[in-house]
Structures are given as structure tokens and as C-alpha cells.
């Protein structure tokens, strides 16, 4: 049966392949929005007069927004369904890009990032729930490939940020135009996302902390979010202030990280049956730790880029594998594990700010290395990642 992305008749059932494509596109939007922010942090630092410490406070605001909204996210999914929730929270993710370059100080920027965190949290959980639904419906592993489109968005956004920063295009023009493109894309794909029915008949807890086997997944998610948020938010400054590149080349480190992350996620679904989740996470995070150490002691930008290529590839599969395992336990389990990640992202950023303030960027990135090694160790305690559970 031939079908077109725009020629489905009203009431016609959406083919699983189109649902998968639309869900991948939804992850692309999330990745592109993250990269838009991350690639222009040096410019936003100057616009909002940030120091390392106040940048840490700003990022804490985003983390708080991601954490406190979790009960509302699970309630929204149960009441309206993950598809509707993805639209509501996705609009927040996109529209908060616009005022990010308009904040005159760190206090106002913190409020903007708080709202962005609320949107990112709800959108992430909603589209992960849709991804889990596709896996259950098809009986196949798709989560790594779905998450790879976060990497596509990340990589595309990082390359665009590099090009625009090198061309002296203002961050305001960059953010406004990106928001417009992502908004059009979201409205175009919405109808093709998997249909899900709200569950209003059964009372379910809006949120519970991870328990049982989920505790280990929660701890891994806590540390992994600390890693990814720290790299995302500080790598551009790492290249300008530690390695000594120009502002125009600052996004190149993030582009290398995001590109490597993308490449690994594209093959992750093939690697999972062969090696298993535990081995992939352990070997990957150890490789990533070595990559960050290479970058810290890099004599030039080329070696630094190589280090972040290793780091991106090493951490790429952790979230897809953990979310896939948690998603098999249900939406509440998925939300509880994800919340641990948001807590890690929230707490780690003021910690990074303090470490950078007192021990420079090398001290902050050594903190990332420690988190990576802890993830490698904890993956062997996570029963839900074991081969018989995969």
C-alpha cells in the first residue's frame, strides 16, 4: 500500500512506519531546540552578563522547572494522552527559545529557562511514552533509533549554530528563525504521532519515586543527565576559555559531541541484541571518560574535538537503553526514572558553576569524568538492564 505523509484520508489508520517517522521527527525538534541554546551560550553569557556562578543558577532554574512539573506531566498523560501532551509541552519548548536572547540579566533569564525546563520535561516524557508504545505494538526495538533523531536535531542545530556564529549572525535572529521552523514542523507531524487513549477510569499515582529494580535505573539516569547537561551547557565555554578558540568556533566542540552521539544511536538497536544493555553502557561510559580526559589535556582544538567525539559516542546509548527498560514497566515508572534524571541535571549545574568558578573548566570536566565512571559501575547493579530482561 502506497501512502504519503500528507495524503492520509480522514479516519484512515496511520501505518506504524508513519507513526515511527513522526515520533523520530518529534525527537528531532527536541534535539534542535537543545542545540540552539547550547551552541550560543557564549553569546547569551555576554548578553545577560553571566559569570560561571550565575550561569549555574540559570541552569538550576531550568532543572527546577523540569523536576517540579513531573506530577503535572504524568497527570496530563493520563487525562489527555501522550499525544496531546506532546503538543502542549512541545509548544513551550519551541516558544521559549524566543525570549532567551532578550533577558538583560541572569534573574530574568532564569525565569525563561525555568519555563523551558517545564516544557522540555513534559515533551520528553510524552514522546518517550509514544516511543514505548511503538515498541510494544511492533514487538521490535526502536528506542535507540528514535533517540538518534534527538541526535540528528542536536547535530543539525550545532552545525547551524557554528555557521551562524562564525558568520556573526546574532543569536536573536538565530533563535527566532529556528523557533519558526520548528513550530511549522511540529504542526505538520502532530496528526501522524501514535494515537493513545487517555486513561481516566483508573486512578493512578501521578508520581512515585523509583523503587525496586527501578532504583538503579534512576541512579544511572541521575548521573547520565548530570553528564549530558554538563557537556551541553559548558562545552562551548570549554573551547573558548580552556582551549582558546574564538567565539565563532566555539560550537565546534558541541557539534563533534552531537555528531558522534548521533552516529552511535543510529546503530544502537543493532548492537543491543548482540552485546546487551549492561555491556554497552559500561564500555560506552568508560570510553567517554577517556575522551573527556583527552579533551582536558588537549594541546589544541583538534585533539579536543577528538576527545568530545569519543565522549559523545560513549554516552549515546545510555538514555535510550535506560528509557527502554523503564518504559516496559509503564508510564509512571518511566516518569519516575526520568525525574531522577531531571534532578541530576538540576543539581549538577550549580555544582558545575561552583567548580568552574574555583577550579576552572578543567575541574568542572573532571566532575563529568567521575560521573561517567559511576554510571559504568552502576550499570552492573541494574537488574532491569540484564540480558534476560532486555
C-alpha positions in Angstrom: 0.0 0.0 0.0 1.4 3.3 -1.0 0.9 6.3 1.3 2.1 9.8 1.6 2.9 11.8 4.7 0.2 14.3 3.7 -2.4 12.2 1.8 -4.0 10.1 4.5 -7.8 10.2 4.4 -9.7 11.3 7.5 -10.3 8.3 9.8 -7.7 6.1 8.0 -5.4 4.2 10.3 -1.9 5.6 10.4 0.6 2.9 9.3 3.2 2.0 12.0 6.0 3.3 9.8 4.5 6.8 9.6 4.0 6.8 13.4 7.6 5.9 13.8 8.7 8.6 11.4 6.6 11.2 13.2 7.9 10.2 16.6 11.5 10.5 15.3 10.7 14.0 14.0 9.4 14.9 17.4 12.7 13.9 18.9 14.5 16.0 16.2 12.6 19.0 17.4 13.8 18.4 21.0 17.4 17.9 19.9 17.4 21.0 17.7 16.0 23.2 20.5 18.6 22.0 22.9 21.4 22.6 20.4 20.2 26.1 19.6 20.6 27.0 23.2 23.9 25.1 23.7 25.6 26.4 20.6 25.1 30.1 21.5 25.8 30.1 25.3 28.9 32.3 24.9 26.8 34.9 23.2 24.0 34.6 25.7 26.5 34.8 28.5 27.6 38.2 27.2 24.1 39.4 26.5 22.9 38.6 30.0 26.2 39.5 31.8 26.7 36.0 33.2 29.5 34.7 35.4 30.2 30.9 35.8 28.3 31.1 39.1 25.3 32.9 37.7 25.2 30.6 34.7 25.0 27.8 37.2 22.0 29.5 38.8 20.3 30.0 35.5 20.7 26.3 34.6 19.4 25.4 38.1 16.2 27.3 37.2 15.8 25.1 34.1 16.4 22.0 36.2 13.8 23.1 38.8 11.3 23.5 36.0 12.0 20.0 34.7 11.6 18.4 38.1 8.6 20.1 39.6 6.4 19.6 36.6 6.6 15.8 36.7 3.4 15.2 38.6 1.6 17.5 36.1 3.2 15.6 33.2 2.0 12.2 34.4 -1.4 13.6 35.2 -1.6 15.2 31.7 -0.7 11.9 30.0 -3.4 10.0 32.0 -6.0 12.7 31.4 -5.3 13.8 27.8 -2.9 11.1 26.5 0.7 11.3 25.5 0.0 12.6 22.0 -1.9 15.7 23.2 0.6 16.3 26.0 3.4 16.2 23.5 1.8 19.1 21.5 1.2 21.2 24.6 4.6 20.8 26.1 6.3 20.9 22.7 4.9 24.4 22.0 6.5 25.5 25.3 9.9 24.1 24.2 9.8 26.0 20.9 8.3 29.3 22.0 10.7 29.8 25.0 13.6 30.0 22.5 12.4 33.4 21.5 12.9 35.3 24.8 16.3 33.6 25.7 18.2 36.3 23.9 16.2 39.1 25.3 17.0 38.7 29.0 19.0 41.7 30.3 20.2 39.8 33.4 20.5 36.4 34.9 17.4 36.7 37.0 15.1 37.1 34.0 17.0 34.5 32.0 16.4 32.1 34.9 12.7 32.6 34.6 12.8 31.9 30.9 14.9 28.8 31.4 12.5 27.6 34.1 9.6 27.7 31.6 11.8 26.0 29.0 12.6 23.3 31.6 8.9 22.7 32.2 8.3 22.3 28.5 11.3 20.1 27.9 10.4 17.7 30.8 6.8 17.3 29.6 7.7 16.9 26.0 10.5 14.4 26.6 8.3 12.1 28.7 5.4 12.4 26.3 7.3 11.4 23.2 9.2 8.7 25.1 5.8 7.3 26.1 4.8 7.3 22.4 8.1 5.6 21.5 7.5 2.9 24.1 4.0 2.4 22.6 5.5 1.8 19.2 7.9 -0.8 20.6 5.1 -2.6 22.4 2.9 -2.5 19.3 5.6 -3.8 16.9 7.4 -6.1 19.2 10.7 -4.6 18.0 13.4 -2.4 19.5 13.1 1.1 18.1 14.1 3.3 21.0 17.8 3.8 20.1 16.8 4.7 16.5 14.1 7.1 17.8 16.5 8.7 20.2 19.0 9.0 17.3 16.8 11.7 15.9 17.3 13.7 19.0 21.0 13.4 17.9 20.1 14.4 14.3 18.4 17.6 15.7 21.3 18.1 18.1 23.9 17.8 15.3 22.0 19.9 12.8 21.4 22.6 15.4 25.1 22.5 16.4 26.2 22.9 12.8 23.8 25.7 12.2 24.9 27.4 15.4 28.6 27.1 14.3 27.8 28.5 10.9 25.8 31.4 12.2 28.2 32.3 15.0 31.1 32.2 12.5 29.2 34.5 10.2 28.5 36.9 13.0 24.7 36.4 12.8 23.1 37.5 16.0 21.7 35.0 18.5 18.3 36.7 18.3 17.9 36.1 14.6 19.2 32.6 15.1 16.7 31.8 17.9 13.6 33.5 16.3 14.1 31.8 12.9 14.8 28.3 14.5 11.6 28.7 16.6 9.6 29.4 13.4 10.9 26.4 11.5 10.4 24.0 14.5 6.9 25.3 15.0 5.9 24.5 11.4 7.5 21.0 11.7 5.6 20.2 14.9 2.2 21.2 13.5 3.0 19.1 10.4 3.8 15.9 12.2 1.3 16.0 15.0 -1.5 14.1 13.3 0.9 11.2 12.5 2.0 10.6 16.0 0.7 7.3 17.6 -2.8 7.5 18.9 -3.3 6.8 22.6 -6.4 6.8 24.7 -6.4 8.8 28.0 -6.9 6.5 31.0 -9.3 8.4 33.2 -11.2 5.4 34.6 -8.4 4.0 36.8 -6.8 6.2 39.5 -3.1 6.0 39.2 -0.4 7.8 41.2 0.6 11.0 39.5 4.2 10.3 40.5 6.2 7.9 42.6 9.9 7.7 43.3 11.8 4.8 41.7 11.6 1.6 43.8 12.8 -1.9 43.4 14.8 -2.5 40.3 13.9 1.0 39.1 16.2 2.5 41.8 19.3 1.5 39.8 17.9 2.9 36.6 17.0 6.1 38.4 20.6 6.5 39.7 22.0 5.9 36.2 19.6 8.4 34.8 20.6 10.9 37.6 24.3 10.7 36.7 23.7 10.5 33.0 21.7 13.7 33.0 24.4 15.3 35.0 26.9 14.3 32.3 24.8 15.3 29.3 23.6 18.6 30.7 27.1 19.5 31.8 28.6 18.8 28.4 25.8 20.5 26.6 25.9 23.6 28.7 29.6 24.0 29.2 31.4 22.6 26.1 31.2 25.9 24.1 32.8 27.7 27.0 35.3 24.9 27.4 36.5 25.6 23.8 36.7 29.4 24.2 38.0 29.7 27.8 40.0 26.4 28.2 41.3 25.5 24.7 41.3 29.1 23.5 39.2 29.1 20.3 37.3 32.1 19.0 33.6 32.6 19.7 32.9 31.7 16.1 34.5 28.3 16.5 33.1 27.7 20.0 30.2 25.5 18.8 32.6 23.1 17.0 33.1 21.0 20.2 29.4 20.6 20.7 28.9 19.7 17.0 31.6 17.0 17.4 29.9 15.6 20.5 26.4 15.7 19.0 27.6 14.2 15.7 29.2 11.2 17.5 26.2 10.8 19.7 24.0 10.6 16.6 26.2 8.1 14.8 26.2 5.7 17.7 22.4 5.9 18.2 21.9 5.1 14.6 23.4 1.7 15.2 22.3 1.2 18.8 19.3 -1.0 18.0 21.6 -3.5 16.2 24.2 -3.5 19.0 21.7 -4.1 21.8 20.7 -7.7 20.8 24.4 -8.6 20.2 26.0 -7.2 23.3 23.2 -6.3 25.8 22.4 -3.1 27.6 24.8 -3.6 30.5 27.9 -4.1 28.4 27.1 -1.3 26.1 26.6 1.2 28.9 29.7 0.1 30.8 32.0 0.1 27.8 30.5 3.3 26.5 30.8 5.4 29.6 34.4 4.3 30.2 35.2 5.3 26.6 33.5 8.6 27.2 35.5 9.2 30.4 38.7 8.7 28.5 37.5 11.1 25.8 36.9 13.9 28.4 40.3 13.3 29.9 41.8 13.7 26.4 40.0 16.9 25.9 41.1 18.3 29.3 44.7 17.8 28.5 44.4 18.6 24.7 47.2 20.8 23.4 44.9 22.2 20.7 41.3 22.3 19.4 41.8 19.3 17.0 42.7 17.0 19.9 39.9 18.5 22.0 37.4 17.7 19.2 38.6 14.1 19.1 38.0 13.8 22.8 34.4 15.0 22.5 33.8 12.6 19.6 34.8 9.8 22.0 32.6 11.3 24.7 29.5 11.6 22.5 29.7 8.1 21.2 30.4 6.7 24.6 27.3 8.2 26.3 25.0 7.9 23.3 23.2 4.7 24.2 22.7 5.2 28.0 19.4 7.1 27.8 17.8 5.0 25.0 18.6 1.8 26.9 17.5 3.0 30.3 14.3 4.6 29.0 13.5 1.4 27.0 13.9 -0.7 30.2 11.9 1.8 32.3 9.2 2.1 29.6 8.5 -1.6 29.8 7.4 -1.1 33.4 4.8 1.5 32.4 4.3 5.3 32.1 4.6 6.0 35.8 7.8 4.0 36.1 9.2 5.9 33.1 8.3 9.2 34.6 9.9 8.3 38.0 13.2 7.3 36.3 13.2 10.4 34.1 12.6 12.6 37.2 15.8 11.3 38.7 17.5 12.4 35.5 16.0 15.9 35.8 17.1 16.0 39.4 20.6 15.1 38.3 20.5 17.8 35.6 19.2 20.3 38.1 21.7 19.7 40.9 24.7 19.2 38.7 24.6 22.7 37.0 25.2 24.8 40.1 27.8 22.2 41.1 29.5 22.7 37.7 29.2 26.5 38.1 31.0 26.4 41.5 33.7 24.0 40.3 34.4 26.2 37.3 34.4 29.3 39.4 37.0 27.9 41.9 38.8 25.1 39.9 38.3 26.4 36.3 36.8 24.4 33.5 39.3 21.5 33.9 37.9 20.9 37.5 34.3 21.0 36.2 35.0 18.5 33.5 36.8 16.2 35.9 33.5 16.1 37.7 31.9 14.8 34.5 34.6 12.0 34.3 33.7 10.9 37.8 30.0 10.7 36.9 30.8 8.6 33.8 32.8 6.1 35.8 30.0 5.8 38.4 27.5 5.1 35.6 29.8 2.3 34.3 29.8 0.7 37.8 26.1 1.1 38.5 25.0 -0.5 35.2 26.0 -3.9 36.6 23.7 -3.4 39.5 20.6 -2.6 37.3 18.7 -5.9 37.1 16.3 -4.4 34.5 19.2 -3.9 32.1 20.3 -7.6 32.3 20.1 -9.7 29.1 17.1 -11.7 30.3 15.1 -8.5 30.9 16.0 -6.8 27.6 
